[in-house]
Amino acid sequence: MRDYDVEAIGLDTPPSEAFKTTYRPAIAVRNNGIHPADVTGSIAIINRDTGLQVFSSPVELEDLGSGETGAAEATSEVTFDLEGNYLAYGYVTTAHDSVPQNDNLYPTSFKVVPGTPPPPVVVPAHAAQHENGGTDELEVEGLAGKLASPQEPEDHAATHQVGGPDQLSIGGLSGKAAEAQTPITHSNSYHNPTLATSSELTAHQGATAVHTAATNLANRETTGPETGLVKGAQLALGSIVDPAGDRYLRSDRYWHAPVPDNIICLWDGTNPIPAGWITIIVNPAPNAPHIYITKLPTP
């Protein structure tokens, strides 16, 4: 299909046999394009018996959908006072019309005949047929557009509640629920890494030998300054802890001897400095009461 193309397919009004009355002439139009179209154009009518033009007017039709047919009506009306033979011609178009060849309304003959139009058919009042419970009750389901009055949704909360035919599920939704949600009981397979259970923590806290040599960790009951490997809590006491000052603590957390000359160590300033050591100022200074001390060279 083309983007824009409207086609004049015939004379819509007046009919092939018209009465001596008033009509609003119109051209039947089809939208052959893929986009809605606003149709414009013109129509003229001549009396073939007299050769005189009796009518001329622009025609227009707004928003004709793709593939739809409609009537581009004249902007004014014509009244036929004389019987006889008439001829209508004109054209239609739209913006960007890509096929102007099919825009023309080919000259179309019609006849004005004696008489008057028949009265419109009077439809008996029958609104009750279309109302709730009527024999021809209206159904708006599936209709497009807006109803004349706002519609109140039927009460249907139960259909969305637990066990309802349209039960709501918040699985996969983002954001926060209106109320706090209780987590469903779930196993450690939902956690990464796996979490310790409360019973496992209780057993761990009550155990005497929590760690073994296989883990390369010290046993909490046997480790101390006299066994070689110093517990982490004792590191805060300083790098020199024996009053004799003949051992020092290295970064491997083992005591080593002899002590090298001029080595600088951290010391708890609340204790007397060992013999052969002096205080030294190092910036930044350690947190009180700790101080830095250094080993004097051996005489």
Buried (B, 14 or more C-beta within 10 A) or exposed (E): EEEBBBBBBEBBBBEEEBBBBEBBBBBBBBBBBEBBBEBBBBBBBBBBEEEEEBBBBBBBBEEBEEEEEBBBBBEEEBEBEEBEEBBBBBBBBBEEBEEEEBBBBEEBEBBBEEEEEEEEEEEEEEEEEEEEEEEEEEEEEEEEEEEEEEEEEEEEEEEEEEEEEEEEEEEEEEEEEEEEEEEEEEEEEEEEEEEEEEEEEEEEEEEEEBEEEEEEEBBEEEBEBEEEBBEEEBEEBBBBBEEEBBBBBEEEBEBEEEBEEEBEBBBBBEEEBBEBBEEEEEEEEEEEEBBBBBBEEEE
